């Protein structure tokens, strides 16, 4: 099992990101990392939080469109070539990285095909795979 990611679909207009963060803050949910992708009409906010279930429930109550998925979150070696080693291990297994974003120093979230295979591929590197309980402790 990987880390739970929330994806929130938002109209691309002023104040929508603030609304999401306020809802989470009021629910006592701490954001550990995020990524924002946008088009002219809408945006996708991807979040890693300390309590995904509480976050999802709070956002649903406020009628935000929320999707959860499991992603790979790994602590890559904080040295030149550290990320390259992790990506090469995934490539050797023919695992496509659909997107990725950092959530701290040397903490990278990977949206990958075949999550379990991806986690297994990183075992042969010095990359540590994180889980939801690890995110709560950050």
DRENSEDREN-182582 format. One record per residue: x, y, z of N, C-alpha, C, O, CB in turn; residue in one letter. Coordinates in steps of 0.1 Angstrom, whole numbers. Atoms other than C-alpha are relative to their C-alpha. Glycine has a CB too. Example, Ala and Ser with C-alpha at 12.3 -4.5 7.8 and 13.67 -1.06 7.14 Angstrom:
BEGIN
ATOM  n.east  n.north   n.up  ca.east  ca.north  ca.up  c.east  c.north   c.up  o.east  o.north   o.up  cb.east  cb.north  cb.up  residu
ATOM       9      -12      0      123       -45     78       9       12      0      19       12      7      -10         0     12       a
ATOM      -9      -11      0      137       -11     71      -8       11      8      -3       22      9        4         5    -14       s
END
This chain:
BEGIN
ATOM  n.east  n.north   n.up  ca.east  ca.north  ca.up  c.east  c.north   c.up  o.east  o.north   o.up  cb.east  cb.north  cb.up  residu
ATOM       8      -12      0        0         0      0       9       12      0      19       13      7      -10         0     12       x
ATOM      -8      -12      1       13        34     -9      -6       11      9     -10        8     20       -1         5    -14       x
ATOM       5      -12     -7        2        69      3     -12        4     -7     -13        4    -19       11        11      0       x
ATOM      13       -4      6      -33        82     -2       2       15     -4       6       24      3      -11        -1     11       x
ATOM      -1      -13      6      -34       112    -25     -15        4     -3     -23       -4     -7        8         0    -13       x
ATOM      13       -6      3      -65       135    -28       2        8    -13      12       16    -14       -6         8     11       x
ATOM       0       -9     12      -72       151    -62     -13        7      1     -24        1      1        2        -8    -14       x
ATOM      11       -8     -1      -96       180    -60      -1        8    -14       8       15    -18        0        10     12       x
ATOM       2       -7     13     -111       194    -93      -7       13      4     -17       14     10       -9        -9     -9       x
ATOM       4      -13     -3     -116       231    -91      -2        9    -12       5        8    -22       10         7      9       x
ATOM       2      -10     10     -130       259   -112      13        9      0      18       11     11      -13         9      1       x
ATOM     -12       -8      0     -100       280   -123      -5       15      2      -6       23     -8        7        -1    -14       x
ATOM       4      -14     -3     -111       312   -105       6        4     14       9       -5     22      -15         2      0       x
ATOM      -7       -5    -12      -97       334    -77      -8       -5     12     -20       -5     13        0        15      0       x
ATOM       6        4    -13     -103       321    -42      -3      -15      2      -5      -19     13      -12         8      2       x
ATOM       3       15     -2     -109       284    -49      10       -7      8       7      -16     16       -2        -6    -14       x
ATOM     -10        7     -8      -76       272    -36      -1        4     15       1       -4     24       14         4     -5       x
ATOM       2       -4    -13      -81       293     -5     -12       -7      7     -11      -11     19       -2        15      1       x
ATOM      12        7     -6     -115       277      1       4      -14      4       0      -19     15      -11        -1    -11       x
ATOM      -4       14     -3     -100       242     -1       9        0     13       7       -8     22        7        -6    -11       x
ATOM      -9        0    -12      -72       251     24      -7        4     13      -4       -1     23       12         9     -3       x
ATOM       8       -4    -12      -97       267     48      -8      -11      5      -8      -14     17       -9        12     -4       x
ATOM       8       11     -4     -120       237     48       9      -10      7       5      -16     17       -6        -7    -13       x
ATOM      -9        9     -6      -90       215     55       5        5     14       6       -3     24       12        -3     -9       x
ATOM      -4       -6    -13      -77       238     82     -10       -1     11      -7       -4     22        5        14     -2       x
ATOM      11        1    -10     -110       240     99      -3      -14      5      -8      -16     16      -13         6     -6       x
ATOM       2       14     -4     -112       202     99      12       -6      7      12      -18     11       -2        -9    -13       x
ATOM     -12        4     -8      -78       200    116       9       -9     -9      17      -17     -3       -4        -8     12       x
ATOM      -8        8      9      -61       184     85      12        9     -4      11       20     -8       -8        -4    -13       x
ATOM     -12       -6      3      -25       193     79       5       -4    -14       6      -16    -17       11        -3     10       x
ATOM      -5        2     13      -13       196     43      15       -3      1      23        6      6       -3        11    -10       x
ATOM     -14        4      0       21       178     38       7        3    -13      19        6    -13        2       -14      4       x
ATOM      -5       -4     13       25       185      1     -11        1    -10     -22       -4     -8       10       -11     -4       x
ATOM      10       -2     10        7       195    -30       6        3    -13      17        7    -15       -9        12      5       x
ATOM      -3       -3     14        7       200    -67     -12        6     -6     -23        1     -4        6       -12     -8       x
ATOM      12       -6      7      -15       223    -88       3       -1    -15      14        4    -20       -2        14      5       x
ATOM      -1        0     14      -21       217   -125     -13        7     -5     -23        5      1        1       -14     -7       x
ATOM      12       -8      5      -44       240   -145      -2        0    -15       8       -2    -22        0        14      5       x
ATOM       3       -4     14      -61       246   -178      -8       13      1      -9       19     12       -9       -12     -6       x
ATOM       7      -13      0      -81       276   -188     -13        0      8     -16       10     14       -4         4    -15       x
ATOM      13        0     -7     -113       264   -172       0       -7     14      -8       -3     23      -10        -8     -8       x
ATOM       0        7    -13     -104       241   -143      15       -3      4      24       -2     -3       -8       -13      0       x
ATOM     -13        4     -5      -75       230   -121      -1      -13      8     -12      -17     12        6        11      9       x
ATOM       0       12     -9      -65       198   -103      10        3     11      22        5      8        4       -12     -9       x
ATOM      -8       -2    -12      -51       202    -68       2      -14      5      -7      -21     10       -6         9     10       x
ATOM      -4       12     -6      -32       171    -57       5        2     14      14       11     15       10        -8     -9       x
ATOM      -4       -2    -13      -27       168    -20       4      -13      7      -1      -23      5      -11         6      8       x
ATOM      -4       10    -10       -8       147      5      -3        6     14       2       17     17       15        -5     -2       x
ATOM       4       -5    -13      -23       152     40       2      -10     11       4      -21      8      -15         5     -1       x
ATOM      -2        9    -11      -19       138     74     -12       -9      4     -10      -19     11        4         8     13       x
ATOM      12        8     -3      -55       125     76      -9        0    -13     -18        8    -14       -8         5     12       x
ATOM       7        0     13      -68       116     41     -15       -2      2     -23        4     -5        5       -10     -9       x
ATOM      15        2     -1     -102       103     53      -7       12      6     -18       15      0       -2       -12     10       x
ATOM       6      -13     -5     -110       134     74       0       11    -11     -10       18    -12        7         5     12       x
ATOM      -1      -10     11      -99       156     45     -11       -3    -10     -18        7    -14       14         0     -7       x
ATOM      10        3     10     -121       138     20     -14        3      5     -22        8     -2        1       -15     -4       x
ATOM      13       -2     -6     -151       139     43      -3       15      1     -14       19     -3       -1        -6     14       x
ATOM       2      -14     -1     -147       176     50      -2        7    -14     -11       16    -15       12         7      7       x
ATOM       1       -6     13     -143       185     13     -13       -5     -7     -20        3    -13       12        -4     -9       x
ATOM      13        5      5     -173       163      3     -12        8      6     -21       12     -2       -2       -15      3       x
ATOM      11       -7     -6     -195       181     28      -2       14     -6     -13       19     -8        3         2     15       x
ATOM       1      -13      7     -186       214     11      -1       -1    -15       0        9    -22       13         8      3       x
ATOM       4        3     14     -194       198    -23      12        2    -10      10        6    -21      -11         8     -4       x
ATOM     -12        0      9     -158       197    -37       0      -14     -6      -3      -24      0       13         3      8       x
ATOM      -2       13      7     -152       170    -63      14       -6      4      24        0      0       -1         2    -16       x
ATOM     -12        5     -6     -126       148    -46       1      -15     -5      -8      -23     -4        0         0     15       x
ATOM      -4       14      4     -109       116    -59      12       -4      8      21        4      9        2        -1    -15       x
ATOM     -12        5     -7      -85        95    -38       6      -11     -8      -1      -18    -16       -4        -5     14       x
ATOM      -8       10      7      -58        73    -52      12       -3      9      16        5     17        3         3    -14       x
ATOM     -12        3     -7      -28        55    -39      12        4    -10      12        1    -21        1       -16      3       x
ATOM     -12       -4      7        6        69    -50      12       -5      7      11       -9     19        0        16     -2       x
ATOM     -13        4     -6       42        61    -44       6       13      6       8       23     -2        9        -7    -10       x
ATOM      -7      -11     -6       59        85    -20      13       -6      6      13      -16     13       -8         7     12       x
ATOM     -13        5     -4       96        79    -15      10       10      4      10       22     -1        6        -8    -12       x
ATOM     -11       -9     -4      125        95      3      12       -4     -9      19      -14     -6        3        -1     15       x
ATOM     -11        3      9      151        95    -25      13        5      7      13       15     15       -2         6    -14       x
ATOM     -13       -5     -6      188        99    -15       2       15     -4       1       19    -15       12        -9     -5       x
ATOM      -2      -14      1      196       136    -10      14        2     -5      23        7      3       -4         8     13       x
ATOM     -13       -2      6      226       136    -33      -1        0    -15     -12       -4    -21       10       -12      4       x
ATOM       1        0     15      234       141    -70      -2      -14     -5       5      -23     -1       13         6     -6       x
ATOM       3       13      6      219       113    -90     -10       -8      8     -14      -19      4       12        -8     -1       x
ATOM      10        7     -9      195       102    -61     -13       -3     -7     -18      -14     -7       -2         7     13       x
ATOM      12        2      7      164       108    -81       1       -8    -13      -7      -16    -16       -6        14     -4       x
ATOM      -2        8     12      179        94   -113       0      -15      4      -5      -23     -4       14         4     -6       x
ATOM      -1       14     -4      186        61    -94     -14       -6      2     -17      -17     -3        8        -2     12       x
ATOM      14        5     -2      149        58    -84      -7       -1    -13     -14      -11    -15       -7        10     10       x
ATOM       7        0     13      137        67   -119       5      -12     -8      -3      -18    -16        1        13     -7       x
ATOM      -6       11      8      161        42   -135      -6      -14      5      -8      -22     -3       15         0      1       x
ATOM       6       13     -5      148        14   -112     -14       -2     -5     -18      -13     -8        1         0     16       x
ATOM      13        1      5      113        21   -122       0       -3    -15      -8      -11    -20       -8        13      2       x
ATOM      -1        2     14      123        23   -159       4      -14     -4      -1      -20    -13       10        10     -6       x
ATOM      -4       14      2      140       -11   -157     -11      -10      1     -11      -20     -6       11        -4     10       x
ATOM      12        9     -1      107       -26   -147     -12        5    -10     -23        0     -9       -6         1     14       x
ATOM      10       -5     10       89        -7   -175     -12        7      7     -24        5      3       -5       -11     -9       x
ATOM      11       -7     -7       69        14   -150       0       14     -4      10       21     -2        2        -2     16       x
ATOM       1      -13      5       57        46   -164      -3       10     12     -12        7     20      -11         1    -11       x
ATOM       3      -10    -10       58        77   -142      -9       10     -7      -5       17    -17       13         7      6       x
ATOM       9       -9      6       27        97   -151       1       14      4      -1       24     -3      -14        -5      3       x
ATOM      -3      -14     -5       35       127   -129       8       -2     13       9      -13     18      -13         8      3       x
ATOM      -7        0    -13       56       135    -99       1       14      6       1       24     -2       14        -7     -1       x
ATOM      -2      -13     -6       61       163    -74       6       -2     14       4      -12     20      -14         8      1       x
ATOM      -7        1    -13       82       170    -43     -10        5     11     -18       13      8       13         8      0       x
ATOM       8       -5    -11       66       174     -9      10        3     12       5        5     23      -10       -11      4       x
ATOM     -10       -3    -10       98       182     10      14       -3     -5      15       -7    -17       -2        -7     14       x
ATOM     -13        3      4      135       178      8       2      -15     -2       0      -22      7       11         6     10       x
ATOM      -2       14      4      141       146    -10     -12       -9      1     -11      -21      0       12        -6      8       x
ATOM      12        8      0      105       134     -6      -8        3    -13     -11       14    -16       -9         4     12       x
ATOM       6       -1     13       89       128    -40     -12       -9     -1     -12      -21      3       10        -4    -11       x
ATOM      12        7      3       54       117    -49       0       -4    -15       2        5    -23      -13         8      4       x
ATOM       0        5     13       52        95    -80     -14       -5     -3     -19      -14      4       11       -11     -2       x
ATOM      12        6      6       20        88    -99       4      -10    -10       9       -7    -20      -11        11     -6       x
ATOM      -6       10      9       29        55   -114     -11      -11     -3     -21      -12      3       11        -7      8       x
ATOM       7       12      3       14        25   -131       5      -11      9      16      -10     14        2        -4    -15       x
ATOM      -4       12     -8       15        -8   -111       7        4     13      19        2     14        9        -8     -9       x
ATOM      -6       -5    -12       21         7    -77       8      -10      8      19       -7     12      -12         5      9       x
ATOM      -7       10     -7       31       -25    -60      13       -4     -7      24       -6      0       -8       -13      2       x
ATOM     -13        3      7       57       -33    -87      10       12      1      22       10      3       -3        -2    -15       x
ATOM      -9      -12     -2       70         3    -84       7        0     14      19        2     15       -8        13     -2       x
ATOM      -5        0    -14       74        -1    -46      11      -11      1      21       -9      7      -11        -3     10       x
ATOM     -10       11      0       92       -34    -52      13        4     -7      24        0     -3       -6       -13     -6       x
ATOM     -12       -4      8      115       -19    -78       9        9      8      22        8      6       -5         8    -13       x
ATOM      -8       -9     -8      127         7    -53       8       -7     11      17       -1     17       -8        11      5       x
ATOM      -7        8    -11      138       -20    -28      14       -2     -3      22       -3      6       -7       -13      2       x
ATOM     -14        2      4      170       -25    -48       8       12     -1      20       12     -5        0        -8    -13       x
ATOM      -7      -12     -1      179        11    -44       1        5     14      -4       -2     23       -7        11     -9       x
ATOM       0       -5    -13      186        32    -14     -11       11      2      -9       21      9       14         6      4       x
ATOM      12       -9      0      152        49    -18     -10       -7     10     -13      -18      9       -6         2    -14       x
ATOM      10        5    -10      128        45     12     -14        3     -4     -17       15     -7        3         6     14       x
ATOM      14       -2      3       91        40      4      -7        4     13      -6       -3     23       -6       -12     -7       x
ATOM       8       -4    -11       67        58     27     -14       -4     -1     -19       -8    -12        1        16      1       x
ATOM      14        5     -1       32        49     38      -8       11      7      -2       21     13       -1       -13      7       x
ATOM       8      -10     -6        3        69     52       4        3     14       5       15     18      -15        -5      0       x
ATOM      -4       -2    -14       15        64     88      13        8      0      15       16     10        2       -13      7       x
ATOM     -12       -8      1       49        79     78      -3       15     -3       3       23      3        9        -5    -11       x
ATOM       5      -14      3       31       110     64      -5        6     12      -2       18     15      -10         0    -11       x
ATOM       5       -5    -13       13       114     97      11        5      9       9       15     17       -9       -10      7       x
ATOM     -11       -3     -9       46       115    115       9       11     -5      18       16      3        9       -12      3       x
ATOM      -9      -10      5       63       141     93      -2       13      7       5       23      4       -3         3    -15       x
END
